[in-house]
Amino acid sequence: MKRTLGTCYYPEQWPTEMWADDARRMVQAGLTWVRIGEFSWSKLEPKPEEYQWEWLDKAVETLGQAGLKVVLGTPTATPPRWMLKRHPDMLAVDVEGRPRKFGSRRHYCFSHEGYKEDCKRIVTLMAERYGKNPHIAAWQTDNEYGCHDTTISYSYGARNAFQKWLLDRYISVEALNVAWGNTFWSMEYSAFDEIDLPNLTVTEANPAHSLAFRRFSSDQVVAFNRLQVEAIKKHSVAPVAHNYMGRITDFDHFEVGADLDIASWDSYPLGFLEDRVGADAQRQRDFARQGDPDFQALHHDLYRAVGRGRWWVMEQQPGPVNWAPYNPVPLRGMVRLWSWEAFAHGAEAVCYFRWRQAPVAQEQMHAGLLRPDGVDAAVMDELRLVTAELADAPDVVPAQAPVAIVFDYDADFAWTVQPHGQDLSYFGLILHVYRSLRSLGLSVDIVPAATRDFTGYRLTLVPGMMFMPKALKAALAGSATEVIYGPRSGARNAEMGIPTPLPPNIPDLDVRMSEVESLRPDTPVPLKGGGSVILYREILEGSAQTILETQAGQSVAVRSGHQTYVGGWLDDISLNDLLRSVCERAGIATLDLPDGVRVRDTGQERFWFNYTAEEVSCHGVTLEAAGVRRTLL
């Protein structure tokens, strides 16, 4: 499949007479795709049921006639002001009970039935009008579900919908009381309409209650997205995507993605380094103009799985952003590196946000491919270089990686409800393990928790999956792959209770957690042979062979056959040592890489990426600062 480039364009923000020249310049720069429409509801319907389609008709025709393929976004992330007069209670409500106000975006509650009907109406009208248009080559639903902490709403509408969801799930309130353990603190309910949302309680709410509410909230996103996809597909055969965000984990992207044809995500490496990677101050300084070497790659692999192999970068950072604590200019060459890294991980398209920098409103400090005056921004030289390289380079041949990580959004819900220690998170654990694998030169696939066939993987890791269905445990125990579980794998049942037999209760692996503790950052537990357990530790008992222990002689990791359980959050040294050892058992070659250098293997070649600001030579390859190389395998 040919790899392509694109951009995000807002014709409604620019004079009509500029559109044709913009389209010409996009094509001249080597762009194939242009996304439009996703924030345009007030221009399409300035008053209720009064439509102005003509400008969008002309924009689609102008762009299409120039040779561009249009991705048409549904405008439901930005309901117009008149919508609040129609539905005064449609606003999402935060955990403190405060409505989110109009004046930016994503100011709706997924549970508001009236708003959902209006969304269905506008999306249906768009699909009827443009579904057969030859220039519409793809669709995007809404924009960045969950961004700005908007998945979970504590509105009256959410409460009513949650009560119905609970009735459907538990059938009887007596069954709910048993499942949640509501005899504790006299929390029994006698009817479903007594159950409120788990906020504003005197102290923490019942973890089972909180987990159920997060599952419900995720299901609301799935239903909202499905409503739009169904409306589009009645009138169009073009593929439908959604643009997910980085480290937004409060809804199940696999469930949303099941209704879509393509997964896409919005990649902002420098902004993410500052506000969600979790890097320390030194690492933020070292990679301030490059981004974290593993954060983008993890999302590439995750969304490749969500898209069942088909995925894009819908928004790629081309310059400084406006929303992070600090917003530096990328190191020269990094936009090219980010683009090629996406292609190496299987992206079909990389689209840059945005075409022209806006001179007004919230994103006026967010760079684009053009300056506000229409002159090329400095990054256009890198874009043209990528365009030329794509024309000359062989296509990227996908290949199954030797290593898989099971990623489970439900586990993230459970960790969020009960982290058991400050700054402990499921995503943080996944990134920590992923980073260690990448530092050993390994390519990684992410697989969903529903996976039962692990054929082809020599090593599979299941870190932190709090509830593990029996079928998954059995599939892993019966597979040929080396398996590494833990910490906290199998630590809870489906309703957030501690199961018996005690966790992790894995077939053919005799180990139990007898006790757990979270650790202060300044109290690591040193290990024999080097390294430490940090942040979280389990006291293990059982007859499985100890392969890693504390200096006091307590088991930290145990093995039986091809299965290993790790009862703690290992630091970089001990985790790398463990993974190197297990890879050797599995027949996987590792490659110790300098910090900031990463590789990705495809079916025919190896991509090398240098995230550092200095030239680096390693393993016979020399990489300039922000350099990219391709070598044959």
C-alpha positions as CSV (number, residue, x, y, z in Angstrom):
1,M,0.0,0.0,0.0
2,K,1.3,3.4,-0.9
3,R,2.2,5.6,2.1
4,T,0.7,9.1,1.8
5,L,0.7,12.6,3.4
6,G,-2.0,15.0,4.2
7,T,-3.0,18.0,6.3
8,C,-5.9,19.5,8.3
9,Y,-7.7,22.5,6.7
10,Y,-10.4,24.9,7.9
11,P,-11.9,26.6,4.8
12,E,-14.6,28.2,6.9
13,Q,-11.8,30.2,8.6
14,W,-10.4,31.7,5.4
15,P,-11.8,33.8,2.5
16,T,-13.2,31.7,-0.3
17,E,-10.8,33.3,-2.8
18,M,-7.9,31.6,-1.0
19,W,-9.1,28.1,-1.3
20,A,-8.0,27.3,-4.8
21,D,-4.5,28.5,-4.2
22,D,-4.3,26.6,-0.9
23,A,-5.4,23.4,-2.7
24,R,-2.8,24.0,-5.4
25,R,0.0,24.5,-2.9
26,M,-1.1,21.4,-1.0
27,V,-0.8,19.2,-4.1
28,Q,2.5,20.9,-5.0
29,A,3.9,20.0,-1.6
30,G,3.0,16.3,-2.2
31,L,-0.1,16.0,0.0
32,T,-2.8,13.5,-0.8
33,W,-5.3,14.0,2.0
34,V,-7.1,17.0,3.4
35,R,-9.3,16.8,6.5
36,I,-12.1,19.4,6.8
37,G,-15.4,20.0,8.6
38,E,-14.9,18.7,12.1
39,F,-15.4,22.0,13.9
40,S,-17.9,23.6,11.5
41,W,-21.4,23.0,12.9
42,S,-22.2,26.7,13.5
43,K,-21.3,27.4,9.9
44,L,-23.4,24.5,8.6
45,E,-26.4,25.2,10.8
46,P,-26.2,28.8,12.1
47,K,-29.8,28.5,13.4
48,P,-31.8,25.4,14.2
49,E,-32.8,23.6,11.0
50,E,-31.5,26.4,8.9
51,Y,-28.6,24.9,6.8
52,Q,-25.8,26.5,4.8
53,W,-24.3,23.7,2.8
54,E,-23.1,25.8,-0.1
55,W,-19.7,26.8,1.3
56,L,-18.9,23.2,2.2
57,D,-20.0,22.1,-1.3
58,K,-17.6,24.5,-2.8
59,A,-14.8,23.6,-0.5
60,V,-15.1,19.9,-1.3
61,E,-15.3,20.6,-5.0
62,T,-12.3,23.0,-4.9
63,L,-10.1,20.6,-3.0
64,G,-11.2,17.6,-5.0
65,Q,-10.7,19.3,-8.4
66,A,-7.2,20.1,-7.4
67,G,-6.5,16.3,-6.9
68,L,-6.9,16.0,-3.2
69,K,-8.8,13.3,-1.3
70,V,-11.1,14.7,1.3
71,V,-11.6,13.3,4.9
72,L,-14.9,14.8,6.0
73,G,-15.2,15.2,9.8
74,T,-18.6,15.2,11.6
75,P,-18.9,18.4,13.6
76,T,-20.3,17.0,16.8
77,A,-17.3,18.0,19.0
78,T,-18.4,21.6,18.8
79,P,-22.1,22.0,19.2
80,P,-23.2,25.6,18.5
81,R,-24.4,28.0,21.1
82,W,-28.1,27.7,20.1
83,M,-27.8,24.0,21.0
84,L,-27.6,24.9,24.7
85,K,-30.9,26.8,24.4
86,R,-32.4,23.7,23.0
87,H,-30.8,21.4,25.6
88,P,-29.7,23.4,28.6
89,D,-28.8,20.2,30.5
90,M,-26.5,18.8,27.8
91,L,-23.3,20.0,29.3
92,A,-20.9,17.5,30.9
93,V,-20.5,17.8,34.7
94,D,-17.2,17.4,36.3
95,V,-16.4,15.4,39.4
96,E,-17.1,18.4,41.7
97,G,-20.6,18.7,40.2
98,R,-19.8,21.8,38.1
99,P,-21.2,22.0,34.5
100,R,-18.6,22.5,31.8
101,K,-19.4,25.9,30.1
102,F,-19.7,26.8,26.4
103,G,-16.8,28.7,24.9
104,S,-14.3,26.1,23.7
105,R,-15.1,22.5,22.5
106,R,-16.2,19.1,23.7
107,H,-18.8,20.7,26.0
108,Y,-21.4,17.8,25.8
109,C,-22.3,14.8,27.9
110,F,-22.2,11.5,26.1
111,S,-25.4,10.4,27.9
112,H,-27.7,13.3,26.8
113,E,-30.3,11.7,24.6
114,G,-31.5,15.0,23.1
115,Y,-28.0,16.0,22.0
116,K,-27.4,12.5,20.6
117,E,-30.5,12.8,18.4
118,D,-29.2,16.2,17.1
119,C,-25.9,14.5,16.4
120,K,-27.6,11.8,14.5
121,R,-29.6,14.3,12.5
122,I,-26.6,16.4,11.4
123,V,-24.4,13.4,10.6
124,T,-27.3,11.8,8.6
125,L,-27.7,15.0,6.6
126,M,-24.0,15.2,5.9
127,A,-23.9,11.5,4.8
128,E,-26.9,12.0,2.5
129,R,-25.4,15.0,0.9
130,Y,-21.8,13.8,0.6
131,G,-21.9,10.1,0.8
132,K,-21.7,9.5,-2.9
133,N,-19.4,12.5,-3.6
134,P,-16.3,11.2,-5.4
135,H,-14.0,13.6,-3.6
136,I,-15.0,12.2,-0.1
137,A,-12.5,9.4,0.3
138,A,-12.9,8.9,4.1
139,W,-14.8,10.2,7.1
140,Q,-13.9,11.1,10.7
141,T,-16.3,10.9,13.6
142,D,-16.3,13.8,16.0
143,N,-12.8,14.8,17.3
144,E,-10.6,13.4,20.0
145,Y,-13.0,11.6,22.2
146,G,-12.0,12.1,25.9
147,C,-9.7,15.0,25.3
148,H,-9.9,17.7,28.0
149,D,-11.1,15.1,30.5
150,T,-14.5,14.8,28.8
151,T,-15.3,11.1,28.8
152,I,-16.7,10.9,32.3
153,S,-19.7,13.1,33.2
154,Y,-21.6,13.3,36.5
155,S,-24.7,14.8,35.0
156,Y,-28.3,13.8,35.8
157,G,-28.5,12.3,32.3
158,A,-25.5,10.2,33.1
159,R,-27.0,9.1,36.5
160,N,-30.2,8.0,34.8
161,A,-28.4,6.1,32.1
162,F,-26.0,4.5,34.6
163,Q,-29.0,3.2,36.6
164,K,-30.4,1.6,33.4
165,W,-27.0,0.2,32.6
166,L,-26.7,-1.4,36.0
167,L,-30.2,-3.0,35.7
168,D,-29.2,-4.5,32.3
169,R,-25.9,-5.8,33.8
170,Y,-27.0,-7.1,37.2
171,I,-30.8,-7.8,36.6
172,S,-31.5,-7.5,40.4
173,V,-30.3,-5.1,43.0
174,E,-29.7,-8.0,45.3
175,A,-27.1,-9.4,42.8
176,L,-25.5,-6.0,42.6
177,N,-25.2,-5.7,46.4
178,V,-23.5,-9.1,46.5
179,A,-21.2,-8.3,43.5
180,W,-20.1,-5.0,45.0
181,G,-19.8,-6.2,48.6
182,N,-22.3,-3.6,49.8
183,T,-22.7,-5.1,53.3
184,F,-19.5,-3.2,54.0
185,W,-20.3,0.2,55.6
186,S,-24.1,-0.6,55.2
187,M,-24.1,0.4,51.5
188,E,-26.9,-2.0,50.4
189,Y,-29.5,-0.6,47.9
190,S,-33.1,-1.7,47.7
191,A,-33.7,-0.4,44.2
192,F,-31.6,0.7,41.2
193,D,-32.9,4.3,41.3
194,E,-31.3,4.7,44.7
195,I,-27.8,4.3,43.1
196,D,-26.1,7.7,42.6
197,L,-22.8,8.4,40.8
198,P,-19.6,7.8,42.7
199,N,-18.6,11.4,43.2
200,L,-18.9,13.8,46.2
201,T,-18.9,10.9,48.7
202,V,-17.4,11.7,52.1
203,T,-14.4,9.5,51.5
204,E,-13.6,7.2,48.6
205,A,-16.6,5.5,46.9
206,N,-16.8,1.7,46.8
207,P,-14.1,0.6,44.2
208,A,-16.7,-1.7,42.6
209,H,-19.1,1.2,42.2
210,S,-16.4,3.4,40.6
211,L,-15.2,0.7,38.3
212,A,-18.8,0.0,37.1
213,F,-19.2,3.7,36.4
214,R,-16.1,3.8,34.3
215,R,-17.2,0.8,32.3
216,F,-20.5,2.5,31.8
217,S,-18.9,5.7,30.7
218,S,-16.8,3.8,28.2
219,D,-19.9,2.1,26.8
220,Q,-21.5,5.5,26.3
221,V,-18.6,6.6,24.1
222,V,-18.9,3.4,22.1
223,A,-22.7,4.0,21.6
224,F,-22.2,7.6,20.7
225,N,-19.6,6.7,18.0
226,R,-21.7,3.8,16.7
227,L,-24.7,6.1,16.2
228,Q,-22.6,8.2,13.8
229,V,-20.9,5.3,12.0
230,E,-24.3,3.7,11.3
231,A,-25.6,7.0,9.9
232,I,-22.6,7.4,7.6
233,K,-22.5,3.9,6.3
234,K,-26.2,4.0,5.2
235,H,-25.0,6.5,2.5
236,S,-21.3,6.0,2.0
237,V,-18.8,3.2,1.3
238,A,-15.8,5.4,2.2
239,P,-13.9,4.2,5.3
240,V,-14.6,5.8,8.6
241,A,-12.0,6.7,11.2
242,H,-11.8,8.5,14.5
243,N,-8.8,10.5,15.7
244,Y,-7.8,9.2,19.2
245,M,-5.4,11.1,21.4
246,G,-2.2,10.2,23.4
247,R,-2.7,8.7,26.8
248,I,-6.4,9.0,26.8
249,T,-7.4,5.7,28.4
250,D,-10.8,6.3,30.1
251,F,-12.8,4.6,27.3
252,D,-12.1,1.3,25.5
253,H,-10.6,2.2,22.1
254,F,-10.9,-1.4,21.0
255,E,-14.6,-1.3,21.5
256,V,-14.9,2.0,19.6
257,G,-12.6,0.7,16.9
258,A,-14.7,-2.4,16.3
259,D,-17.2,-0.1,14.5
260,L,-14.6,1.8,12.5
261,D,-12.5,0.9,9.4
262,I,-9.4,2.9,10.4
263,A,-7.8,3.9,13.7
264,S,-6.0,7.2,13.7
265,W,-4.4,9.3,16.4
266,D,-3.1,12.8,16.9
267,S,0.6,12.8,17.6
268,Y,2.2,15.8,19.4
269,P,5.5,14.6,20.7
270,L,6.8,17.8,22.3
271,G,3.5,18.7,24.0
272,F,3.1,15.1,25.3
273,L,6.6,15.1,26.7
274,E,5.7,18.1,28.9
275,D,2.2,17.1,30.0
276,R,1.6,13.3,29.9
277,V,4.7,11.2,29.4
278,G,5.6,11.3,33.1
279,A,9.3,12.0,32.4
280,D,11.5,13.5,35.0
281,A,13.0,17.0,34.6
282,Q,16.3,15.7,33.2
283,R,14.6,13.6,30.5
284,Q,12.4,16.6,29.6
285,R,15.5,18.7,29.1
286,D,17.3,16.1,27.1
287,F,14.4,15.5,24.7
288,A,12.6,18.9,24.9
289,R,12.9,19.4,21.1
290,Q,12.6,15.8,20.1
291,G,9.9,14.2,22.3
292,D,10.0,11.0,24.2
293,P,11.7,8.2,22.2
294,D,9.0,5.6,23.0
295,F,5.7,7.4,23.6
296,Q,4.8,7.9,20.0
297,A,5.9,4.4,19.0
298,L,3.8,2.9,21.7
299,H,0.7,4.7,20.4
300,H,1.5,3.7,16.8
301,D,1.6,0.0,17.9
302,L,-1.5,0.4,20.1
303,Y,-3.6,2.1,17.4
304,R,-2.4,-0.4,14.7
305,A,-4.0,-3.0,17.0
306,V,-7.2,-0.9,17.5
307,G,-7.5,-0.5,13.7
308,R,-6.9,-4.2,13.1
309,G,-3.9,-3.3,11.0
310,R,-5.2,-0.1,9.4
311,W,-4.2,3.2,11.0
312,W,-3.1,6.8,10.3
313,V,-1.7,9.8,12.1
314,M,-4.5,12.2,11.6
315,E,-2.7,15.1,13.2
316,Q,1.1,15.3,13.3
317,Q,2.8,18.1,15.2
318,P,4.8,20.3,12.6
319,G,6.0,23.0,15.0
320,P,5.4,24.5,18.4
321,V,2.0,23.8,20.0
322,N,0.1,26.2,22.2
323,W,-1.3,24.0,25.0
324,A,1.6,22.4,26.9
325,P,3.4,23.9,29.9
326,Y,6.4,24.7,27.6
327,N,6.2,24.8,23.8
328,P,9.6,24.7,22.0
329,V,10.3,24.5,18.3
330,P,11.2,21.0,17.2
331,L,14.8,20.1,16.5
332,R,15.5,20.4,12.8
333,G,14.8,17.0,11.3
334,M,12.3,15.7,13.9
335,V,9.2,16.2,11.8
336,R,10.8,14.0,9.2
337,L,11.8,11.5,11.8
338,W,8.2,11.4,13.3
339,S,6.8,10.9,9.9
340,W,9.1,8.0,9.0
341,E,8.6,6.4,12.4
342,A,4.9,6.3,11.8
343,F,5.4,4.7,8.4
344,A,7.8,2.2,9.9
345,H,5.1,1.2,12.4
346,G,2.6,0.7,9.5
347,A,0.8,4.0,9.1
348,E,-1.0,4.4,5.8
349,A,-1.0,8.2,6.1
350,V,0.5,11.0,8.1
351,C,-1.4,14.3,8.1
352,Y,0.1,17.5,9.5
353,F,-1.9,19.8,11.8
354,R,-2.6,22.3,10.4
355,W,-2.2,23.8,6.9
356,R,-2.1,27.5,8.0
357,Q,-1.6,28.9,11.5
358,A,-4.7,30.6,12.7
359,P,-4.2,34.3,13.7
360,V,-7.2,34.2,16.1
361,A,-8.7,32.3,19.0
362,Q,-7.3,29.5,21.2
363,E,-4.8,28.0,18.7
364,Q,-3.3,31.1,17.4
365,M,0.0,30.1,18.9
366,H,-0.2,26.6,17.3
367,A,2.2,26.4,14.3
368,G,1.1,25.0,10.9
369,L,2.7,24.2,7.6
370,L,2.2,27.9,6.7
371,R,2.6,31.0,8.8
372,P,-0.5,33.2,9.4
373,D,0.6,35.4,6.5
374,G,0.5,32.4,4.1
375,V,4.3,32.1,3.8
376,D,5.8,28.6,4.1
377,A,6.8,27.8,7.7
378,A,10.3,26.4,8.1
379,V,9.0,22.8,8.4
380,M,7.9,22.8,4.8
381,D,11.4,21.9,3.8
382,E,11.2,18.7,5.9
383,L,7.7,17.9,4.4
384,R,9.1,18.2,0.8
385,L,12.0,16.0,1.8
386,V,9.6,13.3,3.1
387,T,7.6,13.6,-0.1
388,A,10.7,13.0,-2.2
389,E,11.8,10.1,-0.1
390,L,8.4,8.5,-0.3
391,A,8.5,8.7,-4.0
392,D,11.9,6.9,-4.2
393,A,11.7,4.5,-1.3
394,P,10.3,1.0,-1.4
395,D,7.1,0.4,0.4
396,V,7.1,-0.6,4.0
397,V,6.3,-4.3,4.3
398,P,4.5,-5.1,7.6
399,A,5.6,-8.1,9.7
400,Q,4.5,-9.6,13.0
401,A,6.8,-8.6,15.8
402,P,8.4,-11.3,18.0
403,V,7.1,-9.7,21.2
404,A,3.5,-8.8,22.2
405,I,2.1,-6.8,25.1
406,V,-1.5,-7.4,26.1
407,F,-3.1,-4.0,26.5
408,D,-6.4,-3.8,28.4
409,Y,-8.4,-0.6,28.9
410,D,-10.4,-2.2,31.6
411,A,-7.2,-2.7,33.6
412,D,-6.5,1.0,33.2
413,F,-10.0,1.7,34.7
414,A,-9.2,-0.6,37.7
415,W,-5.8,1.0,38.3
416,T,-7.3,4.5,38.1
417,V,-9.9,3.5,40.7
418,Q,-7.4,1.8,43.0
419,P,-3.7,2.8,42.2
420,H,-2.6,1.8,45.7
421,G,0.2,4.4,45.6
422,Q,0.9,7.9,44.4
423,D,1.6,8.2,40.7
424,L,1.0,4.5,40.1
425,S,-0.8,3.8,36.8
426,Y,-1.5,1.1,34.4
427,F,-0.4,3.2,31.4
428,G,2.8,4.1,33.2
429,L,3.6,0.5,33.8
430,I,2.9,-0.4,30.1
431,L,5.1,2.5,28.9
432,H,7.9,1.4,31.4
433,V,7.8,-2.2,30.0
434,Y,7.6,-1.1,26.4
435,R,10.5,1.3,26.8
436,S,12.7,-1.5,28.2
437,L,11.8,-3.7,25.3
438,R,12.6,-1.0,22.8
439,S,15.9,-0.2,24.5
440,L,16.9,-3.8,23.8
441,G,16.3,-3.3,20.1
442,L,13.0,-5.2,20.0
443,S,9.9,-4.5,17.8
444,V,6.6,-4.9,19.7
445,D,3.0,-5.6,18.8
446,I,0.2,-4.5,21.1
447,V,-2.7,-7.0,21.3
448,P,-6.1,-6.6,22.9
449,A,-7.1,-8.5,26.0
450,A,-9.6,-10.5,23.9
451,T,-6.7,-12.3,22.1
452,R,-6.6,-16.0,22.6
453,D,-4.2,-17.1,19.8
454,F,-0.6,-16.1,20.4
455,T,0.8,-18.1,17.5
456,G,4.0,-16.4,16.1
457,Y,4.9,-14.6,19.3
458,R,8.0,-15.8,21.1
459,L,7.4,-13.6,24.1
460,T,4.1,-12.2,25.4
461,L,3.9,-9.8,28.4
462,V,0.7,-9.2,30.5
463,P,1.7,-6.5,32.9
464,G,-0.8,-5.1,35.3
465,M,-4.0,-6.7,33.9
466,M,-6.0,-6.6,37.1
467,F,-8.8,-8.9,36.0
468,M,-7.7,-11.8,33.8
469,P,-10.5,-14.1,32.5
470,K,-9.9,-17.8,32.9
471,A,-9.9,-18.3,29.1
472,L,-7.0,-15.9,28.7
473,K,-5.0,-17.5,31.4
474,A,-5.7,-20.9,29.8
475,A,-4.7,-19.7,26.4
476,L,-1.4,-18.3,27.6
477,A,-0.6,-21.3,29.7
478,G,-1.3,-23.6,26.7
479,S,0.6,-21.5,24.2
480,A,4.2,-21.9,23.0
481,T,5.1,-18.3,23.8
482,E,7.2,-17.3,26.8
483,V,4.9,-15.4,29.1
484,I,5.7,-12.7,31.6
485,Y,2.9,-11.7,34.0
486,G,2.8,-9.0,36.7
487,P,2.8,-7.0,38.7
488,R,-0.9,-7.0,39.7
489,S,-1.9,-9.4,36.9
490,G,-5.0,-11.3,38.0
491,A,-5.2,-9.3,41.2
492,R,-8.9,-8.7,41.1
493,N,-12.1,-10.5,39.9
494,A,-14.5,-9.0,37.4
495,E,-16.2,-6.9,40.2
496,M,-13.0,-5.6,41.8
497,G,-12.9,-8.1,44.6
498,I,-9.8,-10.0,45.8
499,P,-10.3,-13.5,44.4
500,T,-9.6,-16.9,46.0
501,P,-7.5,-18.8,45.4
502,L,-5.3,-15.8,45.9
503,P,-3.9,-14.0,42.8
504,P,-2.5,-14.5,40.3
505,N,-4.0,-18.1,40.1
506,I,-2.3,-19.0,36.8
507,P,-2.5,-22.6,35.6
508,D,0.8,-24.5,36.0
509,L,2.4,-21.7,37.9
510,D,2.4,-22.1,41.7
511,V,2.7,-18.6,43.1
512,R,0.4,-16.5,45.3
513,M,0.5,-12.9,46.5
514,S,0.4,-13.1,50.3
515,E,0.8,-9.3,50.8
516,V,1.3,-6.2,48.8
517,E,2.9,-2.8,49.5
518,S,3.5,0.5,47.7
519,L,6.9,2.1,48.1
520,R,7.9,5.7,48.5
521,P,10.2,6.8,45.7
522,D,13.0,7.1,48.1
523,T,12.7,3.5,49.5
524,P,13.5,1.1,46.7
525,V,14.1,-2.6,47.6
526,P,17.5,-3.7,46.4
527,L,17.9,-6.9,44.5
528,K,20.6,-9.5,44.3
529,G,22.6,-9.0,41.2
530,G,21.7,-5.3,40.9
531,G,18.7,-3.1,40.4
532,S,15.7,-2.6,42.7
533,V,12.0,-3.0,43.1
534,I,10.4,0.5,43.0
535,L,7.0,1.9,43.7
536,Y,5.1,-1.4,44.2
537,R,5.9,-4.9,45.5
538,E,4.1,-8.1,46.2
539,I,5.2,-10.7,48.8
540,L,5.1,-14.0,46.9
541,E,4.8,-17.6,48.2
542,G,4.5,-20.9,46.4
543,S,6.7,-23.6,44.9
544,A,7.6,-22.0,41.5
545,Q,11.3,-21.5,40.9
546,T,12.7,-18.1,42.1
547,I,14.7,-16.3,39.4
548,L,14.9,-12.9,41.0
549,E,15.0,-12.1,44.7
550,T,15.7,-9.2,47.1
551,Q,19.0,-8.9,49.0
552,A,17.0,-10.2,52.0
553,G,16.2,-13.4,50.0
554,Q,12.5,-12.7,49.2
555,S,11.2,-13.9,45.8
556,V,10.4,-11.1,43.3
557,A,10.1,-13.1,40.1
558,V,9.3,-16.8,39.8
559,R,9.1,-19.2,36.9
560,S,7.6,-22.6,36.0
561,G,8.0,-23.9,32.4
562,H,7.4,-21.0,29.9
563,Q,5.6,-18.8,32.4
564,T,7.2,-16.1,34.6
565,Y,5.5,-14.0,37.2
566,V,7.0,-10.7,38.4
567,G,5.8,-9.5,41.7
568,G,7.0,-5.9,41.6
569,W,7.6,-2.8,39.6
570,L,11.2,-3.3,38.5
571,D,13.6,-0.4,37.9
572,D,15.3,0.0,34.5
573,I,18.4,-2.1,35.4
574,S,16.5,-5.2,36.8
575,L,13.8,-5.1,34.1
576,N,16.3,-5.0,31.3
577,D,18.2,-7.8,32.8
578,L,15.1,-9.9,33.2
579,L,13.9,-9.2,29.7
580,R,17.3,-10.0,28.2
581,S,17.3,-13.3,30.0
582,V,13.8,-14.3,28.9
583,C,14.5,-13.2,25.4
584,E,17.5,-15.5,25.3
585,R,15.3,-18.4,26.5
586,A,12.8,-17.5,23.7
587,G,15.5,-17.3,21.0
588,I,15.0,-13.6,20.5
589,A,18.1,-11.6,19.6
590,T,18.5,-8.4,21.6
591,L,20.5,-5.3,20.8
592,D,21.5,-2.9,23.5
593,L,20.9,0.6,22.2
594,P,22.1,4.0,23.4
595,D,19.5,6.1,25.1
596,G,17.5,7.8,22.4
597,V,18.3,5.4,19.6
598,R,15.5,3.1,18.6
599,V,14.8,0.5,15.8
600,R,11.8,-0.9,14.1
601,D,11.9,-4.0,12.0
602,T,9.6,-4.6,9.1
603,G,9.3,-7.5,6.7
604,Q,12.5,-6.6,4.8
605,E,14.4,-3.9,6.6
606,R,15.3,-2.2,9.8
607,F,14.6,1.4,10.5
608,W,16.9,3.3,12.8
609,F,15.9,6.5,14.6
610,N,18.0,8.9,16.5
611,Y,16.0,10.9,19.0
612,T,19.0,12.7,20.3
613,A,20.5,16.1,19.3
614,E,23.9,14.6,18.6
615,E,25.4,12.3,16.0
616,V,25.4,8.7,17.3
617,S,27.2,5.6,16.0
618,C,26.2,2.1,17.2
619,H,26.2,-1.4,15.8
620,G,27.9,-0.2,12.6
621,V,25.3,2.5,11.9
622,T,25.9,6.2,12.1
623,L,22.9,8.5,12.7
624,E,23.0,12.2,12.5
625,A,21.0,14.2,15.1
626,A,17.3,13.5,14.4
627,G,18.5,11.0,11.8
628,V,16.7,8.2,10.1
629,R,18.3,5.2,8.4
630,R,17.0,2.1,6.6
631,T,19.1,-1.1,6.5
632,L,18.3,-4.5,5.0
633,L,17.6,-7.3,7.5
